[in-house]
């Protein structure tokens, strides 16, 4: 009897999420309302985001577009250096058309296309072959006075060395008089930890994805984590056309509220929020299984001919949205695993290959090499103990 294929991705949808969303659909109020506010509060508490501000959006891409838009130069942009209550002002010149965003090519295009949409220039940074994250040594070499933003992904959920990033920010400030803003794309890393604190809580601008196959799904949606009150207040208004939904001084805010700064239709709705909030209750278990399966692979895939595992330091904890490794003869490996009934993929194509970014071509020798070696195997909540053992056995047999 043919074995059922072990999927690389599956959608987690709790029974309560189906029930709650159905109730919202029948309620007559399905736009942004009180359920969005409740979902934001639950997320705030779940990720222990003390002294931070969060805004949900209709996608992570919208969150990324919004924050890049808000970083554009404004006469009144004053940003507290760290968190709520701080009186120290960070030297932040704001962004102008043509400023550089240093980013990784190894990610979903949803990470990088908002850079183009905001008229900034992409400057590719190579990958670290030991993690598939941004190569921070290459990052340091490529900083210029036009570098306003450092923008990276925690690949697969494995955290970037955030302390080293801070050192690079400080070095840049010493050279050019300002610190580049840091945007962390946390789409892979819901539940990941760096030095025992959740990713998203280390003081940078952070975006999360609640798209269908992520750890936490709201069918679709995203979240922006902000350490600065000024950006939070602007973002709350700009995600809904520029109208302040919390302004109770008007009789009819749709008609009477003056729009001082135009905005977008980036807000989340109560249907998505109800699904996300119900699924959030299961995240400790869901993410826990991902982590458990990842640790199993780390232990049992060592010292196999043709397999090179990625870095796994004790000071960080990956949520293992995907489990990546490097293999020899990538094509043959994928063919063999398909014969075994195990789905594999590189998951994301390198972004710099596309015609729309040919103006930003750069030499990326590490990426050139690892793109022919990297592969992802099933690691998620649906992978049973028996299945992960079978996956390891298939790999040990060779390809």
Steps between C-alpha positions, in 0.01 A plus 500: 500500500634840400596724791315832525725790407645690795424864425743787538218734606153468647244752620417483870138598559339433838132411532453810712644717222239366258222552753605851606552624145157368404346694788676819385387445141140484620533792739457775242835657595795342322739793451760633744336506839536387861623152408808650331574692821462182707726303265769767526484485879530119496801518268659766718476275803594176323830638367571696819532830311533725804582861408411432137206590278331273248279553198333216312467530122341304218837343409864507600574665165268786598679532834833521319372752247351709779813519713722590204250769405503640854880520504498754219631842593253723685555834670356370829664158521638478854561154632573404863822300518357187655155448648205666670588785732851562365592865447813429297459573128668284242677673211286383212516696174204328334499334160493656156455356153816316403613414851635148548337211677745220570310174473524131430416341167412166656141558602149530364468789255239640740792609719678709240238634259374761751848655475442560131143618561636775724764616247802383697799315363570138579854411596542126526695347787637147466378212715685324778540142371485367857154646574349623168445829684660826392881497508569769761864538397388577145237734645765698689711533183208634296380778734522848342368848594196415285417191705191588699355154567637154579230248411538127561309175542545245778523214250292200600457655843870496596578844648757735352773605746321811626788611722733513202240699308499756783879524477470574128240768572732661755795490260287666234395772743866566583581532130198686362316651797188281499394142559333311215156377597471121531198317362469134596284289271367247751273308261682174579560562867180517704617350829874518428722634776828689512668490839179372661282786368248463221594630160315828463587623849858626449428861413498494119222550249353154438244348266317169539291295258171324575469365147343159442797269559677691776517375860210730585248557224216748483439377140704807414631789698808658648629697792734792548691530829618851580718626785412863426173666600512759221518234230227299676261795505566577134475135398169451679353779287681430173393136487141624445521777238634756750181506707531475877243241602565578867404867471170517689467877474318480165137411450579309181871432466463371144370836387630758744854389581766701318767288333830675558709217350365257242526132577424149381251217531733279700287425808398156622129408532309329779458176304874448461558617857250250640676216316842617612389543861350150516807341342732695729378286792671201337832664417701374795415145393539563125831683524613249761459213253693691233783554750493140616519367144781743419702381799445141390645576157792690654587190701430227243620655174854563623793326329302381198694498173381777269316692775621819671288633785466869575617686807319435828636721781384469859411869536218483246197282442350448156127460455585279200229620264710312249797271555782584261826322439756468221532189286723382220329434167191699592299389195565131570414549866164656413427223250583230757290657773207530259530127433491452878180706519663794678445850364808724483569846362735798523179690591621839373685602186779754519343840434795653312443280194184687395491751217335770713812526720769469233618856579617377840706202386774406744761230545375257766742205502360330810148507363619374161632191676233428760208545262616177333528319834221618730183299545211486748336189642166466689528612862154631592232413752355232270825298487469207740784332688472204262510724193804700608682172571402380152628826345837455672518136385435606140781752515740249657442259213659750260385640164 
